[in-house]
Amino acid sequence: MSDFVLQAEPRSDQGKGASRRLRRTGRVPAVMYGAGKDPVMLALDHDDLVNSLKNEAFFSSILTIELGKDKDQAIIKDLQRHPGKPYILHMDLQRVSANEAIRVQVPLHFMNEEKCPGVKEGGVITHNITDVEVSCLPRNLPEYIELDLGNLDLEDTVHLTDLKLPEGVELVELMHGEEHDQPVVGIHLPRAAKEEEEEGGEEGGEEATEATGGEES
């Protein structure tokens, strides 16, 4: 896992007015809770947070939150952005305990897309899912899960049960039953190419009929 450290300051003022005043000083209001401890109101540096958010691994890593001399391990549970401006409005952090399972959204990395037979035959890859929610102990949390598409043929589909998970990692969706085995990625001919292929097949059939003198009576 990547090593991300966020420097935090305590804050006591609450409410929308207090949060607006905090943002004007270049800081982001946040709250950290969980692991049997009381919630703590925090302020984070906006620019430092934005720089960290540029790294995909930041969202699926155990973060170190330094508050004075205290250090906590936490994961991002919620991130609120301004709808029209590049501002972070608020962040929720959940403390983690080494012996308690956590649930985190983890991105999928698709490998060898351009090499798979289906693409070479004119197929187009459709990504139905680009990240999955996993359940695991903090020490087993992966930054991402790889899916190798190198052997994918036309009309093939990869489902959640086909993903190769690291040891100690489970997919939350599959905990709800086999009927939740969703398609992750598939490869199919574009609609226009499929229609052309079907039309070609029909024309070939008509020509064969004409060559044999029409339909049998």
C-alpha positions in Angstrom: 0.0 0.0 0.0 1.1 3.6 -0.6 2.2 5.6 2.3 0.0 8.8 2.5 0.3 11.1 5.5 -2.1 14.0 6.2 -1.3 16.7 8.6 -4.4 17.7 10.6 -5.4 20.4 13.0 -8.2 20.2 15.6 -11.3 22.5 15.0 -14.0 23.3 17.5 -16.3 25.6 15.5 -19.1 23.8 13.7 -21.8 24.7 11.3 -22.0 26.0 7.7 -20.6 29.5 8.7 -17.6 28.0 10.5 -16.9 25.7 7.5 -17.0 28.6 5.0 -14.6 30.6 7.2 -12.3 27.6 7.4 -12.3 27.2 3.6 -11.4 30.8 3.1 -8.2 30.1 4.9 -7.3 27.3 2.5 -8.3 24.5 4.8 -10.9 21.7 4.5 -13.3 20.7 7.3 -13.2 17.0 8.1 -14.3 14.5 10.7 -12.6 11.2 11.8 -14.5 8.5 13.6 -14.6 4.8 14.3 -12.4 2.2 16.1 -14.2 2.7 19.4 -13.0 6.3 19.7 -14.9 9.5 19.9 -15.3 11.5 16.6 -12.7 14.2 16.1 -13.3 17.4 14.1 -10.3 18.2 11.9 -9.0 20.8 9.5 -6.8 19.7 6.5 -4.7 21.7 4.1 -6.7 22.1 0.9 -3.7 22.1 -1.5 -2.0 19.1 0.2 -5.3 17.2 -0.1 -5.8 18.1 -3.7 -2.3 16.9 -4.6 -2.9 13.6 -2.8 -6.2 13.1 -4.6 -4.3 13.1 -8.0 -3.0 9.7 -7.0 -5.5 7.0 -7.7 -4.1 4.9 -4.8 -5.0 7.6 -2.3 -8.6 6.4 -2.4 -7.8 2.8 -1.6 -5.0 3.2 0.8 -4.6 3.3 4.6 -3.9 6.9 5.4 -1.9 8.2 8.4 -3.6 11.1 10.0 -1.2 13.2 12.2 -2.9 15.3 14.8 -0.2 16.9 16.9 1.6 14.0 18.5 -1.2 11.5 17.8 -1.3 9.3 14.7 -4.3 7.4 13.5 -4.7 5.0 10.6 -7.9 5.8 8.5 -9.6 5.3 5.2 -11.7 7.8 3.2 -15.4 7.2 3.6 -16.8 10.3 1.9 -15.5 13.2 0.0 -17.6 16.2 -1.0 -16.6 18.4 -3.9 -18.0 21.7 -5.0 -20.4 21.1 -7.9 -19.0 23.8 -10.1 -15.5 24.6 -8.8 -12.3 22.6 -8.1 -12.8 22.8 -4.3 -13.0 20.0 -1.7 -15.8 20.9 0.7 -15.6 18.2 3.3 -14.0 14.8 4.1 -15.1 11.9 6.3 -12.4 9.6 7.6 -12.9 6.2 9.3 -10.3 4.9 11.7 -9.2 1.4 11.1 -8.2 -1.3 13.5 -5.7 -4.0 12.6 -8.1 -6.8 13.6 -11.4 -5.4 12.1 -12.4 -5.9 8.5 -12.9 -2.7 6.4 -14.9 -2.1 3.2 -13.2 0.0 0.6 -13.8 0.8 -3.1 -10.8 -0.5 -5.1 -10.2 0.3 -8.8 -9.8 -2.4 -11.5 -6.8 -2.3 -13.8 -7.5 -3.8 -17.2 -4.4 -5.4 -18.7 -3.6 -6.4 -22.4 -6.8 -5.0 -23.8 -5.2 -4.2 -27.2 -3.7 -7.7 -27.4 -6.9 -9.8 -26.9 -8.1 -11.8 -29.9 -11.6 -10.3 -29.8 -10.2 -6.8 -30.4 -8.0 -8.0 -33.2 -11.2 -9.4 -34.8 -12.9 -6.0 -34.7 -14.6 -6.3 -31.3 -15.1 -3.4 -28.8 -14.5 -3.8 -25.1 -17.3 -2.6 -22.8 -16.4 -1.8 -19.2 -19.5 -2.4 -17.0 -17.6 -2.0 -13.7 -14.4 0.0 -13.1 -14.1 -0.5 -9.4 -15.4 -2.9 -6.8 -16.1 -2.8 -3.0 -13.9 -5.2 -1.1 -13.9 -6.4 2.5 -10.6 -7.3 4.2 -8.4 -6.6 7.1 -6.4 -3.4 6.7 -3.1 -5.3 6.1 -4.6 -7.1 3.1 -6.1 -4.0 1.4 -5.0 -3.9 -2.3 -4.5 -0.6 -4.1 -6.1 -2.1 -7.2 -7.1 -5.5 -8.7 -5.7 -6.5 -12.1 -7.9 -8.2 -14.7 -5.9 -9.7 -17.7 -8.0 -9.5 -20.9 -5.3 -11.1 -23.1 -7.3 -14.2 -23.9 -10.7 -12.5 -24.3 -12.5 -13.6 -27.5 -15.5 -12.1 -29.3 -18.7 -12.3 -27.2 -16.8 -13.3 -24.1 -17.9 -11.7 -20.8 -15.9 -11.6 -17.5 -18.0 -11.7 -14.3 -17.2 -10.8 -10.7 -16.5 -14.4 -9.8 -13.8 -14.5 -12.5 -11.7 -11.8 -10.7 -8.5 -13.1 -9.1 -8.5 -11.6 -5.6 -5.5 -11.3 -3.2 -5.5 -13.5 -0.2 -7.9 -12.4 2.5 -9.9 -10.2 0.2 -13.6 -10.7 -0.5 -16.0 -8.9 -2.9 -18.9 -7.3 -0.9 -21.3 -7.7 -3.8 -20.8 -11.5 -3.9 -21.6 -11.7 -0.2 -25.2 -11.1 -1.1 -25.5 -14.3 -3.1 -24.7 -15.8 -6.5 -27.4 -13.7 -8.2 -25.1 -10.7 -7.6 -22.4 -12.0 -9.9 -22.4 -9.0 -12.2 -20.7 -8.7 -15.6 -17.5 -6.7 -15.3 -16.3 -6.5 -18.9 -17.3 -7.9 -22.3 -16.3 -7.7 -25.9 -18.7 -7.5 -28.8 -18.8 -6.4 -32.4 -20.0 -2.8 -32.9 -23.7 -2.7 -33.8 -23.0 -1.6 -37.4 -20.5 -4.4 -38.0 -22.9 -6.9 -36.5 -25.8 -5.7 -38.7 -23.6 -5.9 -41.7 -22.5 -9.4 -40.9 -26.2 -10.5 -40.4 -27.1 -8.9 -43.7 -24.3 -10.6 -45.4 -25.5 -13.9 -44.1 -29.0 -13.3 -45.4 -27.7 -12.4 -48.8 -25.6 -15.5 -48.9 -28.7 -17.6 -48.1 -30.7 -16.0 -50.9 -28.0 -16.5 -53.4 -27.8 -20.2 -52.5 -31.5 -20.5 -53.0 -31.4 -18.9 -56.4 -28.6 -21.1 -57.5 -30.6 -24.3 -56.7 -33.6 -23.0 -58.6 -35.7 -21.5 -55.8 -37.6 -23.0 -52.9 -38.6 -26.6 -52.9 -42.3 -27.2 -53.5 
